[in-house]
Amino acid sequence: MAAEPLRTLIVDDEPLAVERLQILCAQTPGIALVGTATDGEAALRMIEALAPEVVLLDISMPGLDGLGVAKALEAKTARPAIIFCTAFDQFAVAAFDVAAVDYLLKPVVPERLAKAIGRVTEKLRATGDAAVPAPEWLEEFWVPHRSEVIRVSAYDVDRIEAERDYMRLHIGARSFLLHQTITELERRLDPERFIRLHRSAIVRRDFIAKLRHDGLGTWYAVQADGGETRIGRSYLPAAKALIGRG
């Protein structure tokens, strides 16, 4: 039996953006539009009254913005799934802090909206149609790539290196830049899966093949691809614990 359409609320302060999303929602299977709101305060009132399962939420709005709306919803037991729809890619880091399901760049295209709705449906099915829970640790990144923001699983990332105000995520032969500090990123990553080895480097634990030292007191983590990461002095005890050495 086909799943019931998801009750969906649009929140955007731009009339043309609302109109476009209304048309897309009408053309996308699995969506039942229940209303629209033009600011954050109205959005919270309508969410309370209409109990939507999905909110298509703009970020940049006067007054209470989209991130503020998402944070206000965190304490709710029955929290709707948040899909951000924005013209700006720089909010992607903040978006995964509020456990948004997806992050769509304007102009939203039908294929991306349908994919995002499919992700909500899968999450609701997995949780028995309960509210989509916020994960304890960061499970994915949304990174700018060409003309879109793409989703990258955190557990596919081999290592992370700081480059000035950015983090470079290495995934096999590919890499992506993310505007985030390494301290903030370390706080969100599962310490059972990732380890910080240097003030500018984090490596996935199971990507480390061995440790070696150069005979002069400097240690390196040798990775599965043959690359090496220098281990900072203050991070050395935790690194040695990987191989059972104090």
MARMI-710162 format. One record per residue: x, y, z of N, C-alpha, C in turn; residue in one letter. Coordinates in steps of 0.02 Angstrom, whole numbers, plus 50000, padded with zeros to 5 digits. Each point is the difference from the previous one (the first is absolute). Example, Ala and Ser with C-alpha at 12.3 -4.5 7.8 and 13.67 -1.06 7.14 Angstrom:
NODE    n.xx    n.yy    n.zz   ca.xx   ca.yy   ca.zz    c.xx    c.yy    c.zz   res
NODE   50660   49716   50390   49955   50059   50000   50045   50060   50000     A
NODE   49982   50053   49964   50042   50059   50003   49961   50055   50037     S
//
This chain:
NODE    n.xx    n.yy    n.zz   ca.xx   ca.yy   ca.zz    c.xx    c.yy    c.zz   res
NODE   50043   49941   50000   49957   50059   50000   50044   50062   50000     M
NODE   49983   50049   49959   50039   50061   49995   49998   50039   50065     A
NODE   50056   50032   50016   50004   50040   50062   49956   50062   49992     A
NODE   49974   50023   50056   49960   50061   50000   50046   50059   49983     E
NODE   49974   50049   49962   50040   50060   49986   50021   50035   50064     P
NODE   50058   50029   50000   50026   50034   50059   49970   50070   50006     L
NODE   49972   50015   50057   49972   50067   50013   50058   50050   50002     R
NODE   49997   50049   49956   50057   50043   49988   49983   50074   50007     T
NODE   50043   50037   50033   49992   50072   50009   50058   50035   49966     L
NODE   49985   50054   49962   50051   50041   49968   50010   50063   50042     I
NODE   50064   50017   50013   50016   50060   50038   50051   50040   49960     V
NODE   49980   50059   49975   50045   50042   49960   49970   50070   49998     D
NODE   50043   50051   50007   49975   50068   50000   49995   50031   49930     D
NODE   50020   49962   49948   49997   50025   49932   49939   49970   49964     E
NODE   49951   50041   49980   49940   49973   49968   50014   49957   49938     P
NODE   50048   50021   49960   50016   49961   49939   50029   49932   50018     L
NODE   50040   49997   50053   50029   49937   50023   49945   49954   50026     A
NODE   49952   50029   50037   49944   49960   50025   49959   49972   49942     V
NODE   49987   50043   49951   49961   49978   49941   50035   49943   49964     E
NODE   50065   50007   49991   50038   49947   49965   49998   49935   50039     R
NODE   50009   50003   50066   49997   49939   50040   49931   49970   50001     L
NODE   49948   50041   49999   49932   49974   49997   49989   49959   49936     Q
NODE   50026   50027   49944   49994   49965   49936   50038   49934   50002     I
NODE   50062   50002   50028   50040   49939   50004   49967   49948   50044     L
NODE   49971   50023   50056   49967   49953   50045   49940   49967   49966     C
NODE   49963   50039   49960   49943   49972   49964   50021   49949   49948     A
NODE   50062   50006   49976   50024   49955   49947   50040   49941   50029     Q
NODE   50012   50000   50065   50042   49949   50030   49958   49949   50039     T
NODE   50002   49936   49981   49963   49949   50038   50024   49997   50072     P
NODE   49954   49984   50045   50018   49992   50070   49996   50062   50042     G
NODE   49975   50056   49971   49995   50063   50037   49927   50021   50003     I
NODE   49977   50017   50060   49934   50030   50010   50011   50068   50033     A
NODE   49995   50053   49962   50014   50067   50026   49945   50021   50048     L
NODE   50018   50020   50061   49950   50020   50049   49999   50075   50014     V
NODE   50051   50036   49975   50000   50072   50011   50067   50032   49985     G
NODE   50002   50066   50006   50061   50038   49989   50006   50053   50055     T
NODE   50062   50018   50015   50013   50054   50048   50055   50044   49972     A
NODE   49998   50064   50017   50048   50048   49971   50052   50025   50049     T
NODE   49999   49976   50062   50052   50018   50049   50005   49945   50053     D
NODE   50053   50004   50039   50014   49947   50048   49948   49994   50055     G
NODE   49977   50055   50027   49950   49997   50053   49935   49969   49976     E
NODE   49979   50020   49940   49939   49970   49972   50010   49926   49987     A
NODE   50060   49981   49979   50015   49930   49988   49991   49958   50063     A
NODE   50025   50025   50056   49993   49962   50063   49927   49993   50020     L
NODE   49961   50053   49990   49928   49995   50017   49965   49949   49955     R
NODE   50017   50001   49935   49967   49954   49954   50022   49928   50011     M
NODE   50062   49991   50019   50024   49932   50016   49963   49973   50060     I
NODE   49989   50043   50050   49964   49979   50059   49927   49982   49983     E
NODE   49970   50039   49955   49929   49990   49984   49988   49944   49950     A
NODE   50046   49992   49951   49988   49955   49944   50039   49934   50005     L
NODE   50050   49998   50043   50041   49939   50009   50024   49971   49934     A
NODE   50035   50039   49959   50027   49972   49938   50054   49949   50014     P
NODE   50009   49955   49954   50054   49951   50005   50065   50025   49969     E
NODE   49993   50048   49954   50058   50029   49965   49992   50076   49998     V
NODE   50055   50035   50009   50001   50073   49991   50054   50017   49948     V
NODE   49979   50031   49945   50046   50027   49951   50018   50070   50022     L
NODE   50059   50009   50027   50016   50059   50041   50056   50042   49969     L
NODE   49983   50063   49985   50051   50048   49980   50043   50016   50060     D
NODE   50062   50021   49989   50044   50018   50056   50002   50075   50011     I
NODE   50014   50038   49947   50008   50072   50007   49932   50035   49998     S
NODE   49974   50017   50060   49936   50035   50007   50007   50053   50053     M
NODE   49964   50055   49995   50003   50052   50053   49970   49973   50065     P
NODE   50025   50026   50056   49976   49976   50064   50029   49931   50015     G
NODE   49957   49954   50019   50022   49931   50014   50015   49964   49935     L
NODE   50063   49984   49989   50018   49968   49936   49988   49924   50003     D
NODE   50017   49967   49944   49986   49928   49996   50039   49959   50051     G
NODE   50062   50019   50014   50039   49963   50050   49969   50009   50069     L
NODE   49974   50060   50013   49966   50012   50064   49938   49958   50007     G
NODE   49962   49993   49945   49940   49957   50001   50020   49928   50016     V
NODE   50052   49976   49965   50022   49930   50010   50023   49989   50073     A
NODE   50036   50048   50028   50023   49993   50070   49941   50001   50048     K
NODE   49949   50041   49985   49941   50003   50043   49962   49935   49999     A
NODE   50006   49962   49946   49963   49937   49994   50036   49941   50032     L
NODE   50064   50010   50018   50039   49944   50027   49970   49970   50063     E
NODE   49966   50041   50040   49973   49976   50063   49933   49965   49991     A
NODE   49971   50004   49940   49935   49969   49989   50006   49924   49995     K
NODE   49952   49965   50030   49999   49927   49996   49984   49978   49929     T
NODE   49949   50029   49970   49982   49984   49931   50028   50055   49955     A
NODE   50063   49992   49982   50035   50051   49962   49994   49984   49925     R
NODE   49978   50048   49959   49997   49987   49928   50070   49995   49970     P
NODE   50005   49965   49945   50063   49996   49963   50012   50067   49966     A
NODE   50061   50024   50005   50019   50065   49971   50038   49989   49935     I
NODE   49976   50032   49946   50037   50003   49937   50013   50074   49987     I
NODE   50062   50021   50005   50016   50070   49987   49999   50013   49925     F
NODE   49971   50057   49981   49999   50023   49930   50027   50071   50001     C
NODE   50060   50009   49975   50033   50064   50006   50042   50016   49939     T
NODE   50015   50065   49991   50041   50021   49944   50074   50000   50019     A
NODE   50017   49984   50062   50068   50007   50024   50028   49934   50025     F
NODE   50061   49983   49979   50030   49937   50021   50037   50005   50065     D
NODE   50013   50061   50026   50042   50007   50060   49965   49978   50064     Q
NODE   49936   49986   49997   49964   49978   50060   50001   49924   50008     F
NODE   50032   49964   49955   49998   49927   50002   50029   49972   50064     A
NODE   50052   50032   50027   50030   49977   50062   49950   50005   50057     V
NODE   49968   50058   50006   49950   50010   50053   49941   49953   49992     A
NODE   49984   49982   49938   49942   49957   49987   50008   49931   50031     A
NODE   50059   49971   49997   50006   49934   50030   50004   50003   50076     F
NODE   50010   50059   50028   49997   50008   50073   49929   49996   50025     D
NODE   49951   50014   49958   49930   49995   50021   49966   49939   49968     V
NODE   50040   49953   49976   49976   49935   49975   49949   50007   49945     A
NODE   50012   50046   49953   49957   50005   49941   50007   49937   49958     A
NODE   49947   49981   49966   50002   49939   49958   50034   50014   49934     V
NODE   49991   50061   49973   50032   50016   49937   50009   50075   49994     D
NODE   50039   50020   49949   50019   50070   49991   49997   50013   49925     Y
NODE   49950   50036   49977   49989   50012   49929   50017   50072   49982     L
NODE   50037   50008   49946   50016   50067   49977   49947   50025   49951     L
NODE   49981   50063   50007   49954   50030   49953   50036   50017   49935     K
NODE   49966   49998   49944   49931   49976   49992   49996   49924   50009     P
NODE   49954   49978   50042   49993   49929   50014   49974   49965   49937     V
NODE   50032   49945   49982   49979   49963   49941   49959   49939   50021     V
NODE   49954   49978   49957   49954   49945   50019   50036   49937   50024     P
NODE   50055   49982   49967   50034   49938   50017   50029   50003   50072     E
NODE   50027   50057   50019   50029   50005   50067   49946   50001   50054     R
NODE   49944   50033   49985   49945   50000   50048   49973   49930   50009     L
NODE   49991   49964   49946   49974   49931   50004   50048   49956   50040     A
NODE   50065   50009   49989   50050   49961   50036   49998   50016   50075     K
NODE   49992   50064   50017   49997   50020   50070   49938   49971   50034     A
NODE   49943   50002   49966   49938   49971   50028   50008   49925   50009     I
NODE   50034   49968   49953   50014   49928   50007   50042   49985   50061     G
NODE   50048   50043   50016   50041   49990   50060   49958   50006   50063     R
NODE   49954   50048   50001   49956   50007   50058   49957   49938   50008     V
NODE   49972   49976   49945   49958   49940   50002   50039   49940   50028     T
NODE   50062   49992   49977   50042   49945   50024   50014   50006   50075     E
NODE   50014   50060   50023   50015   50010   50071   49938   49988   50043     K
NODE   49942   50022   49977   49939   49989   50037   49983   49925   50003     L
NODE   50011   49966   49945   49987   49928   49999   50047   49964   50048     R
NODE   50062   50022   50003   50050   49968   50043   49985   50012   50074     A
NODE   49967   50056   50015   49985   50017   50070   49927   49987   50017     T
NODE   49966   49962   49958   49930   49983   50015   49953   50059   49998     G
NODE   50014   50045   49952   49959   50060   49991   50003   50047   50059     D
NODE   50052   49994   50041   50010   50047   50055   50038   50061   49973     A
NODE   50009   50049   50042   50039   50058   49978   50071   49979   49983     A
NODE   50031   50035   49953   50068   49984   49980   50047   50023   50055     V
NODE   50037   49953   50032   50042   50019   50057   50065   50032   49978     P
NODE   50028   50041   50042   50065   50029   49986   50054   49950   50020     A
NODE   50047   49985   49956   50053   49952   50017   50047   50029   50052     P
NODE   50031   49956   50039   50046   50023   50052   50063   50029   49969     E
NODE   50024   49968   49946   50061   50023   49966   49984   50017   49928     W
NODE   50043   50040   49972   49993   50022   49930   50003   49939   49954     L
NODE   49949   49991   49959   49997   49943   49955   50013   50019   49928     E
NODE   49994   50064   49984   50009   50021   49931   50022   50073   49996     E
NODE   50031   50017   49944   50017   50069   49984   49961   50021   49938     F
NODE   49983   50064   49997   49977   50028   49936   50054   50048   49978     W
NODE   50029   49987   49943   50057   50039   49977   49985   50032   49932     V
NODE   50018   50063   49991   49991   50032   49935   50043   49964   49947     P
NODE   49969   49985   49943   50035   49967   49946   49969   50023   49934     H
NODE   50039   50040   49963   49975   50030   49939   49938   50042   50015     R
NODE   49943   49984   49971   49941   50043   50007   49949   49972   50051     S
NODE   50021   49953   50042   49953   49971   50047   50036   49985   50066     E
NODE   49961   49979   50048   50027   49975   50064   49987   49926   50002     V
NODE   50052   49960   50007   49992   49927   49998   50010   49971   50070     I
NODE   49969   49943   50011   50003   49965   50064   50057   49949   49999     R
NODE   50041   50002   50052   50057   49954   50007   49994   49966   50068     V
NODE   50002   49934   50001   49998   49964   50063   50064   50013   50040     S
NODE   49992   50016   50064   50058   50012   50042   50045   49939   50003     A
NODE   49971   49940   49995   50039   49939   50009   50036   49979   49936     Y
NODE   49990   50039   49945   50039   49989   49940   50063   50044   49998     D
NODE   50005   50046   50048   50056   50047   50001   50061   49965   50030     V
NODE   50055   50000   49962   50062   49967   50024   50038   50044   50049     D
NODE   50009   50063   49981   50036   50047   50044   49976   50071   49985     R
NODE   50013   50044   50048   49979   50069   49996   50060   50044   50016     I
NODE   50014   50048   49957   50057   50044   50010   49978   50073   49999     E
NODE   50027   50040   50046   49984   50071   50002   50037   50037   49946     A
NODE   49965   50045   49966   50030   50046   49951   49973   50070   50014     E
NODE   50036   50038   50040   49979   50067   50021   49932   49996   50033     R
NODE   49949   50032   49972   49934   50001   50032   49956   49942   49977     D
NODE   50029   49952   49964   49962   49944   49972   50027   49934   50024     Y
NODE   49959   49948   49995   50021   49931   50009   49996   49965   49933     M
NODE   50051   49962   49984   49998   49959   49938   49984   49928   50020     R
NODE   49944   49976   49974   49979   49931   50013   50027   49956   49944     L
NODE   50039   49950   50017   50029   49954   49951   49959   49935   49998     H
NODE   49975   49983   49942   49962   49939   49990   50030   49964   49940     I
NODE   50043   49952   50013   50035   49968   49945   50042   50051   49963     G
NODE   49991   50002   49934   50038   50048   49959   49968   50068   49996     A
NODE   49940   50007   50028   49963   50063   49996   50008   50039   50066     R
NODE   49989   50065   49995   50001   50041   50061   49950   50058   49992     S
NODE   49975   50024   50057   49951   50054   50001   50019   50049   50055     F
NODE   49986   50064   49987   50014   50051   50050   49936   50016   50039     L
NODE   50008   50008   50065   49944   50016   50044   50020   50058   50045     L
NODE   49958   50051   50005   50015   50058   50042   49981   49983   50072     H
NODE   50049   49979   50038   49989   49977   50069   50067   49998   50035     Q
NODE   50001   50013   50065   50063   49995   50037   50010   49927   50022     T
NODE   50063   49982   50009   50014   49930   50018   49975   49984   50070     I
NODE   50000   50049   50045   49976   49988   50068   49925   49986   50000     T
NODE   49962   50039   49962   49928   49988   49995   49986   49933   49968     E
NODE   50039   49983   49949   49990   49937   49966   50016   49940   50045     L
NODE   50054   50004   50036   50019   49946   50046   49945   49988   50051     E
NODE   49969   50054   50024   49947   49993   50050   49941   49960   49974     R
NODE   49987   50003   49934   49941   49967   49972   50015   49929   49974     R
NODE   50063   49982   49993   50017   49935   49973   50002   49946   50054     L
NODE   49979   49940   49982   50000   49943   50047   50072   49983   50019     D
NODE   50020   50007   50063   50069   49985   50020   50018   49927   49995     P
NODE   49950   49956   49994   50013   49930   49990   50022   49986   49928     E
NODE   49987   50047   49955   50017   49990   49929   50055   50047   49975     R
NODE   50007   50057   50032   50050   50049   49977   50046   50020   50058     F
NODE   50062   50017   49982   50048   50021   50050   50038   50061   49973     I
NODE   50009   50049   50044   50040   50058   49981   50073   49985   50014     R
NODE   50042   50010   49949   50070   49983   50005   50045   50061   50001     L
NODE   49973   50056   49981   50039   50061   49994   49952   50059   50007     H
NODE   50026   50058   50015   49955   50059   50005   49965   50014   49934     R
NODE   50025   49971   49945   49970   50012   49934   49979   49936   49965     S
NODE   49992   49944   50037   49984   49937   49966   49958   49953   50044     A
NODE   49949   49971   49969   49959   49947   50030   49999   49942   49951     I
NODE   50006   49939   50025   50002   49941   49957   49949   49949   50025     V
NODE   49969   49965   49953   49955   49945   50020   50042   49943   50029     R
NODE   49981   49975   50057   50041   49951   50036   50016   49939   49959     R
NODE   49950   49972   49965   50013   49939   49963   50036   50012   49934     D
NODE   50017   50064   49986   50040   50016   49940   50074   50001   50017     F
NODE   50016   49996   50064   50070   50000   50022   50027   49929   49999     I
NODE   50053   49990   49961   50029   49933   49993   50052   49986   50054     A
NODE   50040   50050   50017   50051   49991   50051   50028   50068   50020     K
NODE   50039   49999   50054   50037   50060   50022   50074   49988   49989     L
NODE   50036   50053   49985   50072   49994   49994   50033   50063   50028     R
NODE   50062   49993   50020   50037   50060   50022   50064   50005   49959     H
NODE   50026   50060   49996   50058   50012   49957   50067   49994   50037     D
NODE   49999   49976   50062   50061   49993   50039   50022   50064   50034     G
NODE   49966   50055   49985   50017   50064   50030   49944   50026   50045     L
NODE   49952   49957   50015   49947   50019   50045   49934   50019   49968     G
NODE   49999   50001   49934   49938   50019   49965   49964   49937   49976     T
NODE   49935   49996   50015   49960   49943   49981   49953   50018   49943     W
NODE   49984   49949   49960   49955   50009   49943   49948   49944   50000     Y
NODE   49940   50016   49978   49949   49949   49988   50001   49983   49926     A
NODE   50016   49937   49985   50001   49977   49931   49930   49975   49982     V
NODE   49972   50026   49946   49931   49985   49983   49995   49945   49947     Q
NODE   49940   49976   49991   49988   49943   49955   50021   50015   49928     A
NODE   49998   50064   49980   50019   50018   49932   50074   50016   49994     D
NODE   50038   49990   50054   50072   50013   49999   50019   50070   50022     G
NODE   49951   50044   50006   50014   50067   50024   50016   50000   50074     G
NODE   50031   50055   50023   50019   50005   50070   49976   50067   50029     E
NODE   49981   49997   50063   49981   50060   50037   50045   50006   50060     T
NODE   50032   50057   50006   50043   50012   50058   49957   50006   50063     R
NODE   50023   49968   50054   49963   50001   50062   50028   50054   50045     I
NODE   49958   50046   50021   50022   50053   50045   50016   49973   50069     G
NODE   50045   50033   50034   50024   49976   50065   49943   49989   50050     R
NODE   49953   50047   50003   49947   49994   50049   49949   49946   49982     S
NODE   50001   49978   49937   49953   49948   49978   50032   49930   49999     Y
NODE   50064   49996   50016   50036   49937   49995   49974   49946   50048     L
NODE   49984   50016   50063   49975   49947   50044   49937   49967   49974     P
NODE   49954   50039   49974   49938   49970   49972   50016   49958   49939     A
NODE   50048   50023   49959   50019   49962   49941   50033   49933   50020     A
NODE   50043   50001   50049   50033   49938   50022   49950   49951   50030     K
NODE   49947   50027   50030   49949   49956   50028   49966   49958   49946     A
NODE   50004   50022   49937   49973   49960   49945   50034   49932   49994     L
NODE   50064   49999   50017   50038   49938   49994   50018   49971   50069     I
NODE   49967   50026   50051   50009   49973   50067   50065   50020   50033     G
NODE   50028   50057   49979   50062   50024   50031   49987   50064   50038     R
NODE   50028   50006   50059   49992   50060   50040   50054   50051   49986     G
//
